[in-house]
Amino acid sequence: MNSQSQKEVFIITIYTLKQENGTNKKYTVKNGELVELQENEPVTRITVTPEEGRKMLGLARNTFMRLLYTGQIRAKKAGKRWLIPVEAIREFLERT
C-alpha cells in the first residue's frame, strides 16, 4: 500500500492600516483567520516637501524656493522632487 503525504496549504495575507493617530496596525490573516496583530510605532518623516516646509516657516512659495535654490535651506533633489530634511528647517531658523 502506497501512502501519500498530504501537504497543508496556507494562504497568508498581511494588511497594514494607518490609524488616525499616525500609528500603523499590521494584521496577519492565515486561511481567513486573524493570527497576529501588531501595533507599530508612529512613522516619523525625516523630510518634507517644499509646500510643507514653506508652511512650517510661514513663507510664500517663491521666497521658500529661492532659499532652496540659493542653498540657504539644505535640500536635495530626487528626480523632480525636493527632499528637505526637517533638521534643515531647524538649522535655518537657528541661523536667522
C-alpha positions as a printed NumPy array, in Angstrom:
array([[ 0.   ,  0.   ,  0.   ],
       [ 1.387,  3.35 , -1.034],
       [ 0.861,  6.121,  1.485],
       [ 0.665,  9.645,  0.231],
       [ 1.549, 12.542,  2.45 ],
       [-0.769, 15.479,  2.225],
       [ 0.69 , 18.929,  2.215],
       [-1.086, 21.624,  4.138],
       [-1.653, 24.777,  2.126],
       [-1.735, 28.134,  3.853],
       [-2.891, 31.39 ,  2.4  ],
       [-1.33 , 34.265,  4.318],
       [-2.401, 37.849,  3.784],
       [-0.829, 40.826,  5.524],
       [-2.703, 44.103,  5.853],
       [-1.19 , 47.331,  7.12 ],
       [-3.632, 50.051,  8.066],
       [-2.618, 53.562,  9.04 ],
       [-4.523, 54.775, 12.076],
       [-5.743, 58.346, 12.617],
       [-3.138, 58.881, 15.341],
       [-0.303, 58.157, 12.889],
       [ 0.457, 54.63 , 14.074],
       [ 0.264, 51.574, 11.848],
       [-1.527, 48.314, 12.616],
       [-0.391, 45.17 , 10.858],
       [-2.861, 42.289, 10.59 ],
       [-1.734, 38.819,  9.517],
       [-4.553, 36.583,  8.289],
       [-3.936, 32.872,  7.667],
       [-6.63 , 30.925,  5.844],
       [-9.205, 33.557,  6.71 ],
       [-8.401, 33.726, 10.442],
       [-6.625, 36.555, 12.222],
       [-3.415, 35.072, 13.607],
       [-1.401, 38.12 , 14.569],
       [-1.952, 41.786, 15.293],
       [ 0.976, 44.165, 15.683],
       [ 0.836, 47.824, 16.53 ],
       [ 3.817, 49.752, 15.274],
       [ 5.331, 52.957, 16.498],
       [ 4.318, 56.121, 14.681],
       [ 6.144, 56.667, 11.419],
       [ 8.251, 59.798, 11.724],
       [ 9.116, 61.505,  8.475],
       [12.607, 62.902,  8.168],
       [11.934, 65.017,  5.066],
       [ 9.233, 67.43 ,  3.996],
       [ 8.049, 68.774,  0.658],
       [ 8.583, 72.425, -0.318],
       [ 4.896, 73.085,  0.362],
       [ 5.149, 71.62 ,  3.873],
       [ 8.425, 73.421,  4.537],
       [ 7.1  , 76.81 ,  3.475],
       [ 4.021, 76.35 ,  5.663],
       [ 6.233, 75.437,  8.62 ],
       [ 8.085, 78.73 ,  8.179],
       [ 5.063, 80.783,  7.111],
       [ 6.743, 81.886,  3.875],
       [ 5.451, 82.492,  0.373],
       [ 6.263, 79.785, -2.169],
       [ 8.644, 81.949, -4.207],
       [10.552, 83.036, -1.112],
       [10.923, 79.469,  0.102],
       [12.034, 78.181, -3.31 ],
       [14.643, 80.966, -3.523],
       [16.028, 79.78 , -0.165],
       [16.281, 76.241, -1.575],
       [17.951, 77.268, -4.843],
       [20.465, 79.538, -3.095],
       [21.342, 76.809, -0.575],
       [20.167, 78.775,  2.455],
       [17.987, 75.781,  3.291],
       [19.806, 72.478,  2.811],
       [17.919, 70.142,  0.459],
       [18.395, 67.508, -2.253],
       [16.564, 66.826, -5.476],
       [15.474, 63.295, -6.306],
       [14.305, 63.465, -9.884],
       [11.772, 66.281, -9.92 ],
       [11.086, 66.128, -6.183],
       [12.776, 68.13 , -3.475],
       [13.746, 66.302, -0.266],
       [14.11 , 68.792,  2.561],
       [15.319, 67.349,  5.878],
       [13.272, 68.575,  8.829],
       [16.612, 69.247, 10.524],
       [17.483, 71.684,  7.684],
       [14.421, 73.762,  8.579],
       [15.593, 73.881, 12.211],
       [19.136, 74.806, 11.137],
       [17.802, 77.667,  9.003],
       [15.785, 79.022, 11.935],
       [18.805, 78.894, 14.243],
       [20.918, 80.875, 11.725],
       [18.341, 83.616, 11.171]])
